[in-house]
Amino acid sequence: MRAVVLVGGFGTRLRPLTYSVPKPMLPVGHLPIIQRLIANLVRGGVDDVTLALGFKPEPFVQAFPDGTCAGATLHYAVEPEPLDTAGAIRFAAEFSGIDDTFVVANGDVLTDLDVSALVAFHRARGAEATLHLIAVDDPSAFGVVALDAAGRVERFVEKPAPGTAPSNLINAGTYVLEPSVLQRIELGVKASIERVTFPAIVESGGVYALATDDYWVDTGTPALYLSANLDLVAGGRPHDSCQPVAADADVHASATIDRSLVAAHARVEADAVVVESVVLDGAVVGQRAYVDGSIVMGRIGAGARVVDSVIGADGVVAAEELLSGACRPDPDAS
């Protein structure tokens, strides 16, 4: 089965991390997000993936030089201009010659969804489009989906006021589509599949949805990206896990690593303490530094204290500096 993965976003919510690394190539548990996402698609029967790119494909080609990822063949469809989700799907499908039932996944979502079960549900219902749904405690910040007893989508409600939502089920970013959906999208025109295409198909009764309680996280913000990494460290996911400290990391014997992830080629110096944080490839945590609830790509000086912060590749925290709830460099200053 074939799939299109949408990886063309600018990654603005993850700045400053995405100043140096494209969002889908950021690591979760020592592997790029895109690799873990595709591995789950492959477990569900996908063997051919087209990446719908809005940027240069070079970082992806360099990461997967043999043209495969997690057992799937890769293709790179580079949009000439931003086309939004529907436009990107149509462009990628045309580029790859997709002409049968196919899967679409948002490139910043990690889930343990059984994709083969979603496909089977889609085919059993004779659907034109099928969505994966996840329940959330507070749906007021999301687009909510209302279903009938058979799983047919009746309507979408965008960011309902608290207490007014028809359900607590939201679009989880994985779809199964028939080729007929592509004909509803004008080639080369910017359009949203969530706001334009799916509502149009709902009117003809062709959209179904399947809700599951699988692990699911949108990695598109620093807090959620941190959670995705720490979830792997904590264990409990059926298919994914990782070692907290990479074999090639340089961690001093007197340093404390507590419920955290330290990537290859990172350095954590003597008497440093790292708690519920991610220290990425090439980062340095200086002697006696304390890091809590943070993501570190850059350098933290000796004796510094960094809490609930994001330090990009060019970010530096001076020795003995106290930093809390901040980004460095500051994305809003650029």
TIPANU-888353 format. One record per residue (C-alpha): z, x, y; residue in three letters. Coordinates in nm, 2 decimals. Example, Ala and Ser with C-alpha at 12.3 -4.5 7.8 and 13.67 -1.06 7.14 Angstrom:
REM TIPANU-888353
[[0.78,1.23,-0.45],'Ala']
[[0.71,1.37,-0.11],'Ser']
***
This chain:
REM TIPANU-888353
[[0.00,0.00,0.00],'Met']
[[-0.07,0.11,0.35],'Arg']
[[0.15,0.11,0.66],'Ala']
[[0.14,0.17,1.03],'Val']
[[0.44,0.33,1.20],'Val']
[[0.48,0.29,1.57],'Leu']
[[0.58,0.62,1.72],'Val']
[[0.42,0.60,2.06],'Gly']
[[0.72,0.53,2.28],'Gly']
[[0.83,0.76,2.55],'Phe']
[[1.19,0.79,2.42],'Gly']
[[1.33,0.74,2.77],'Thr']
[[1.66,0.60,2.64],'Arg']
[[1.72,0.92,2.44],'Leu']
[[1.67,1.16,2.73],'Arg']
[[1.76,1.44,2.77],'Pro']
[[1.72,1.49,2.39],'Leu']
[[1.35,1.38,2.41],'Thr']
[[1.26,1.62,2.68],'Tyr']
[[1.21,1.89,2.41],'Ser']
[[1.16,1.69,2.09],'Val']
[[0.96,1.36,2.04],'Pro']
[[1.19,1.08,1.94],'Lys']
[[1.06,1.04,1.58],'Pro']
[[1.10,1.41,1.52],'Met']
[[1.47,1.41,1.62],'Leu']
[[1.67,1.49,1.31],'Pro']
[[1.91,1.25,1.13],'Val']
[[2.10,1.43,0.86],'Gly']
[[1.89,1.75,0.89],'His']
[[1.56,1.56,0.84],'Leu']
[[1.33,1.41,1.11],'Pro']
[[1.38,1.04,1.17],'Ile']
[[1.01,0.98,1.08],'Ile']
[[1.06,1.15,0.74],'Gln']
[[1.36,0.94,0.65],'Arg']
[[1.17,0.62,0.76],'Leu']
[[0.86,0.71,0.56],'Ile']
[[1.07,0.79,0.25],'Ala']
[[1.21,0.44,0.26],'Asn']
[[0.86,0.30,0.29],'Leu']
[[0.75,0.51,-0.01],'Val']
[[1.04,0.37,-0.21],'Arg']
[[0.90,0.03,-0.14],'Gly']
[[0.55,0.11,-0.26],'Gly']
[[0.38,0.25,0.05],'Val']
[[0.16,0.56,-0.02],'Asp']
[[-0.05,0.58,0.30],'Asp']
[[0.09,0.59,0.65],'Val']
[[-0.09,0.59,0.99],'Thr']
[[0.12,0.71,1.28],'Leu']
[[0.03,0.51,1.59],'Ala']
[[0.09,0.78,1.85],'Leu']
[[0.09,0.76,2.23],'Gly']
[[0.13,1.14,2.26],'Phe']
[[-0.02,1.45,2.12],'Lys']
[[0.00,1.47,1.74],'Pro']
[[0.07,1.85,1.73],'Glu']
[[0.45,1.83,1.66],'Pro']
[[0.38,1.59,1.37],'Phe']
[[0.10,1.80,1.23],'Val']
[[0.31,2.12,1.26],'Gln']
[[0.60,1.94,1.08],'Ala']
[[0.38,1.81,0.80],'Phe']
[[0.09,2.07,0.77],'Pro']
[[-0.03,1.94,0.44],'Asp']
[[-0.10,1.59,0.58],'Gly']
[[0.17,1.43,0.37],'Thr']
[[0.53,1.32,0.44],'Cys']
[[0.79,1.20,0.18],'Ala']
[[0.50,1.15,-0.07],'Gly']
[[0.28,0.95,0.16],'Ala']
[[-0.06,1.05,0.30],'Thr']
[[-0.05,1.08,0.68],'Leu']
[[-0.31,0.98,0.94],'His']
[[-0.27,1.02,1.32],'Tyr']
[[-0.41,0.75,1.55],'Ala']
[[-0.37,0.88,1.91],'Val']
[[-0.40,0.60,2.16],'Glu']
[[-0.62,0.69,2.47],'Pro']
[[-0.37,0.49,2.68],'Glu']
[[-0.05,0.30,2.61],'Pro']
[[-0.13,-0.02,2.43],'Leu']
[[0.21,-0.17,2.36],'Asp']
[[0.30,-0.28,2.00],'Thr']
[[0.01,-0.52,1.93],'Ala']
[[-0.25,-0.30,2.08],'Gly']
[[-0.12,0.01,1.90],'Ala']
[[-0.12,-0.17,1.57],'Ile']
[[-0.48,-0.29,1.61],'Arg']
[[-0.59,0.05,1.73],'Phe']
[[-0.42,0.23,1.44],'Ala']
[[-0.55,-0.02,1.18],'Ala']
[[-0.91,0.02,1.31],'Glu']
[[-0.88,0.39,1.31],'Phe']
[[-0.77,0.40,0.95],'Ser']
[[-0.99,0.12,0.82],'Gly']
[[-0.70,-0.11,0.71],'Ile']
[[-0.85,-0.42,0.56],'Asp']
[[-0.57,-0.56,0.33],'Asp']
[[-0.21,-0.66,0.35],'Thr']
[[-0.02,-0.38,0.52],'Phe']
[[0.33,-0.29,0.65],'Val']
[[0.43,-0.21,1.01],'Val']
[[0.75,-0.03,1.10],'Ala']
[[0.90,0.06,1.43],'Asn']
[[0.94,0.44,1.44],'Gly']
[[1.30,0.45,1.56],'Asp']
[[1.45,0.22,1.29],'Val']
[[1.63,0.35,0.99],'Leu']
[[1.71,0.10,0.71],'Thr']
[[1.77,0.07,0.34],'Asp']
[[1.55,-0.24,0.33],'Leu']
[[1.36,-0.28,0.00],'Asp']
[[1.01,-0.30,0.15],'Val']
[[0.86,-0.42,-0.19],'Ser']
[[1.09,-0.73,-0.17],'Ala']
[[0.97,-0.81,0.18],'Leu']
[[0.61,-0.78,0.06],'Val']
[[0.68,-1.00,-0.24],'Ala']
[[0.84,-1.26,-0.02],'Phe']
[[0.54,-1.25,0.21],'His']
[[0.29,-1.31,-0.07],'Arg']
[[0.50,-1.58,-0.23],'Ala']
[[0.50,-1.78,0.10],'Arg']
[[0.13,-1.72,0.17],'Gly']
[[0.23,-1.59,0.51],'Ala']
[[0.01,-1.44,0.77],'Glu']
[[0.30,-1.24,0.91],'Ala']
[[0.65,-1.18,0.77],'Thr']
[[0.94,-1.02,0.96],'Leu']
[[1.25,-0.85,0.84],'His']
[[1.56,-0.99,1.01],'Leu']
[[1.92,-0.86,1.04],'Ile']
[[2.23,-1.05,1.15],'Ala']
[[2.42,-0.92,1.45],'Val']
[[2.76,-1.03,1.58],'Asp']
[[2.63,-1.09,1.93],'Asp']
[[2.27,-1.20,1.95],'Pro']
[[2.26,-1.26,2.32],'Ser']
[[2.11,-0.91,2.39],'Ala']
[[1.83,-0.96,2.15],'Phe']
[[1.53,-1.18,2.06],'Gly']
[[1.67,-1.43,1.82],'Val']
[[1.47,-1.60,1.54],'Val']
[[1.51,-1.97,1.43],'Ala']
[[1.40,-2.05,1.07],'Leu']
[[1.35,-2.35,0.86],'Asp']
[[1.49,-2.38,0.50],'Ala']
[[1.18,-2.21,0.35],'Ala']
[[1.20,-1.91,0.58],'Gly']
[[0.93,-2.02,0.81],'Arg']
[[0.98,-1.91,1.17],'Val']
[[1.01,-2.21,1.40],'Glu']
[[1.06,-2.03,1.73],'Arg']
[[1.18,-1.71,1.91],'Phe']
[[1.45,-1.72,2.17],'Val']
[[1.47,-1.42,2.39],'Glu']
[[1.83,-1.31,2.49],'Lys']
[[2.00,-1.65,2.46],'Pro']
[[2.31,-1.72,2.66],'Ala']
[[2.63,-1.67,2.46],'Pro']
[[2.70,-1.96,2.23],'Gly']
[[2.34,-2.11,2.26],'Thr']
[[2.16,-1.90,2.00],'Ala']
[[1.99,-2.09,1.72],'Pro']
[[2.10,-1.81,1.48],'Ser']
[[2.24,-1.46,1.48],'Asn']
[[1.93,-1.32,1.32],'Leu']
[[1.72,-1.07,1.51],'Ile']
[[1.39,-0.90,1.46],'Asn']
[[1.47,-0.58,1.27],'Ala']
[[1.13,-0.40,1.33],'Gly']
[[0.96,-0.41,0.99],'Thr']
[[0.67,-0.65,0.92],'Tyr']
[[0.42,-0.74,0.66],'Val']
[[0.08,-0.84,0.80],'Leu']
[[-0.25,-0.98,0.68],'Glu']
[[-0.57,-0.83,0.83],'Pro']
[[-0.63,-1.16,1.00],'Ser']
[[-0.35,-1.07,1.24],'Val']
[[-0.56,-0.79,1.37],'Leu']
[[-0.83,-1.04,1.48],'Gln']
[[-0.57,-1.21,1.70],'Arg']
[[-0.53,-0.88,1.90],'Ile']
[[-0.80,-0.77,2.14],'Glu']
[[-0.91,-0.42,2.07],'Leu']
[[-0.81,-0.17,2.34],'Gly']
[[-0.60,-0.42,2.53],'Val']
[[-0.23,-0.37,2.60],'Lys']
[[-0.03,-0.65,2.43],'Ala']
[[0.31,-0.71,2.26],'Ser']
[[0.31,-0.83,1.90],'Ile']
[[0.66,-0.96,1.95],'Glu']
[[0.60,-1.16,2.27],'Arg']
[[0.23,-1.25,2.23],'Val']
[[0.09,-1.23,1.88],'Thr']
[[0.38,-1.36,1.67],'Phe']
[[0.45,-1.67,1.89],'Pro']
[[0.08,-1.75,1.87],'Ala']
[[0.09,-1.74,1.49],'Ile']
[[0.41,-1.94,1.48],'Val']
[[0.21,-2.23,1.64],'Glu']
[[-0.01,-2.23,1.33],'Ser']
[[0.29,-2.21,1.09],'Gly']
[[0.20,-1.87,0.96],'Gly']
[[0.51,-1.66,1.04],'Val']
[[0.79,-1.62,0.79],'Tyr']
[[1.10,-1.41,0.79],'Ala']
[[1.34,-1.26,0.54],'Leu']
[[1.70,-1.18,0.64],'Ala']
[[1.89,-0.91,0.45],'Thr']
[[2.22,-0.74,0.49],'Asp']
[[2.08,-0.39,0.43],'Asp']
[[2.19,-0.09,0.63],'Tyr']
[[1.99,-0.09,0.96],'Trp']
[[2.01,0.10,1.28],'Val']
[[1.79,0.14,1.58],'Asp']
[[1.82,0.51,1.67],'Thr']
[[1.68,0.46,2.02],'Gly']
[[1.99,0.53,2.22],'Thr']
[[2.22,0.84,2.21],'Pro']
[[2.52,0.63,2.08],'Ala']
[[2.31,0.48,1.80],'Leu']
[[2.14,0.81,1.72],'Tyr']
[[2.48,0.96,1.69],'Leu']
[[2.59,0.68,1.46],'Ser']
[[2.29,0.72,1.24],'Ala']
[[2.38,1.08,1.18],'Asn']
[[2.75,1.02,1.12],'Leu']
[[2.67,0.74,0.88],'Asp']
[[2.50,0.99,0.66],'Leu']
[[2.79,1.23,0.68],'Val']
[[3.03,0.95,0.58],'Ala']
[[2.82,0.86,0.27],'Gly']
[[2.79,0.51,0.12],'Gly']
[[2.41,0.47,0.17],'Arg']
[[2.23,0.41,-0.16],'Pro']
[[1.93,0.65,-0.10],'His']
[[2.03,0.88,0.18],'Asp']
[[2.30,1.14,0.23],'Ser']
[[2.34,1.49,0.37],'Cys']
[[2.57,1.79,0.38],'Gln']
[[2.77,1.80,0.70],'Pro']
[[2.70,2.16,0.77],'Val']
[[2.35,2.30,0.70],'Ala']
[[2.33,2.61,0.49],'Ala']
[[2.17,2.81,0.78],'Asp']
[[2.43,2.71,1.03],'Ala']
[[2.66,2.98,1.17],'Asp']
[[3.01,2.83,1.17],'Val']
[[3.31,3.07,1.22],'His']
[[3.57,3.04,0.95],'Ala']
[[3.83,2.94,1.21],'Ser']
[[3.63,2.66,1.36],'Ala']
[[3.71,2.30,1.27],'Thr']
[[3.43,2.06,1.18],'Ile']
[[3.56,1.70,1.15],'Asp']
[[3.34,1.41,1.05],'Arg']
[[3.05,1.59,1.22],'Ser']
[[2.70,1.73,1.15],'Leu']
[[2.60,2.09,1.23],'Val']
[[2.23,2.17,1.20],'Ala']
[[2.06,2.48,1.08],'Ala']
[[2.06,2.77,1.33],'His']
[[2.34,2.61,1.53],'Ala']
[[2.64,2.83,1.61],'Arg']
[[3.00,2.72,1.63],'Val']
[[3.23,3.00,1.74],'Glu']
[[3.59,3.10,1.66],'Ala']
[[3.86,2.83,1.70],'Asp']
[[3.61,2.57,1.83],'Ala']
[[3.67,2.21,1.73],'Val']
[[3.39,1.96,1.67],'Val']
[[3.49,1.59,1.60],'Val']
[[3.25,1.30,1.53],'Glu']
[[2.96,1.49,1.69],'Ser']
[[2.62,1.63,1.61],'Val']
[[2.54,1.99,1.69],'Val']
[[2.16,2.03,1.67],'Leu']
[[1.93,2.32,1.57],'Asp']
[[1.98,2.61,1.81],'Gly']
[[2.29,2.48,1.99],'Ala']
[[2.59,2.69,2.06],'Val']
[[2.95,2.58,2.08],'Val']
[[3.16,2.86,2.23],'Gly']
[[3.50,2.99,2.13],'Gln']
[[3.79,2.74,2.17],'Arg']
[[3.55,2.47,2.29],'Ala']
[[3.64,2.11,2.20],'Tyr']
[[3.35,1.86,2.13],'Val']
[[3.42,1.50,2.06],'Asp']
[[3.18,1.20,2.02],'Gly']
[[2.89,1.41,2.16],'Ser']
[[2.54,1.53,2.08],'Ile']
[[2.47,1.90,2.16],'Val']
[[2.13,2.07,2.18],'Met']
[[2.22,2.32,2.45],'Gly']
[[2.51,2.56,2.51],'Arg']
[[2.88,2.48,2.55],'Ile']
[[3.09,2.76,2.70],'Gly']
[[3.41,2.90,2.57],'Ala']
[[3.71,2.68,2.62],'Gly']
[[3.50,2.39,2.75],'Ala']
[[3.59,2.03,2.67],'Arg']
[[3.30,1.79,2.61],'Val']
[[3.37,1.42,2.52],'Val']
[[3.12,1.13,2.48],'Asp']
[[2.84,1.34,2.63],'Ser']
[[2.48,1.44,2.55],'Val']
[[2.37,1.80,2.61],'Ile']
[[2.00,1.85,2.60],'Gly']
[[1.82,2.17,2.50],'Ala']
[[1.83,2.30,2.86],'Asp']
[[2.19,2.17,2.92],'Gly']
[[2.47,2.42,2.98],'Val']
[[2.84,2.34,3.00],'Val']
[[3.03,2.62,3.17],'Ala']
[[3.33,2.80,3.02],'Ala']
[[3.65,2.60,3.06],'Glu']
[[3.45,2.30,3.21],'Glu']
[[3.56,1.95,3.14],'Leu']
[[3.27,1.70,3.08],'Leu']
[[3.32,1.34,2.98],'Ser']
[[3.06,1.05,2.95],'Gly']
[[2.78,1.26,3.10],'Ala']
[[2.43,1.38,3.02],'Cys']
[[2.32,1.73,3.10],'Arg']
[[2.06,1.77,3.24],'Pro']
[[2.10,1.43,3.40],'Asp']
[[1.79,1.22,3.32],'Pro']
[[1.84,1.01,3.63],'Asp']
[[1.80,1.33,3.85],'Ala']
[[1.45,1.40,3.73],'Ser']
***
